[in-house]
Amino acid sequence: MALNGAGAGAAYNPRTVEEVFRDFKGRRTGLIKALTTDAEEFHQQCDPEKENLSLYGYPSEQWEVNLPAEEVPPELPEPALGINFARDGMAEKDWLALVAVHSDAWLLSVAFYFGSRFGFDKADRKKLFSMINELPTIFEVVTGAAKKEVKEKPSSNHGSNKSKSNSKARGSESQARHLEVLPAKDEDEGLEEDEEDEHEEETCGACGRGGPSSLDEPWILCDFCETWFHMKCVKVTPAKAKQIKQYKCPSCSNKRARPM
């Protein structure tokens, strides 16, 4: 069973900028899972009939819905209280977006709590915020705003839009158009540079990762919300993806499977 927010903080206290950033990324990944790929389970755990509940993310990339810490003041800043009470009073996508906003605020408070506790100076704080600011916020990932921002950015490559469309069917002619398996670095050299330019800004709708470190991973596009995902993050194999005519991500599946 996962520790509560205070227990998790007491067990692991990052002391350098790099350690705090790793802590931030781990917690962020867990929260994104709760609000995207695990949204149905998260929805079920946030029963409005229960007491005040909060959503915790841990450095281990896990998440938990739990009661707030009993100690006052708590070891770490606490996330928003009572997220379960609003669950049935608004559209699910709006509720998830609201929880995402509060989760972003909590992540920053935890990161800068560590910074203050361990004496980060102005340069350290600036470096930490710069590293954090390179990642899309949880709200941007959950609502798809991060993907829209990437699409709206002007590109220096005039053929990038055409390359984007063509890349959706690059794996083979028989593959569904939503499947994208990026080429190995020694293949299609004439198109590789264009692909890398675009995918340096792509982020996975589940884990939030992207950029050059993900260029060799297979991706899949949701045909409903037009969000890209690493196949491993949504548990789709390349072989299975070849058989899919129209892919629906877990978040879109949850929205249509459960009546509002």
Order of alpha helices (4+ residues) and beta strands (2+ residues): alpha-alpha-alpha-beta-beta-alpha-alpha-alpha-alpha-alpha-beta-alpha-beta-beta-alpha-alpha
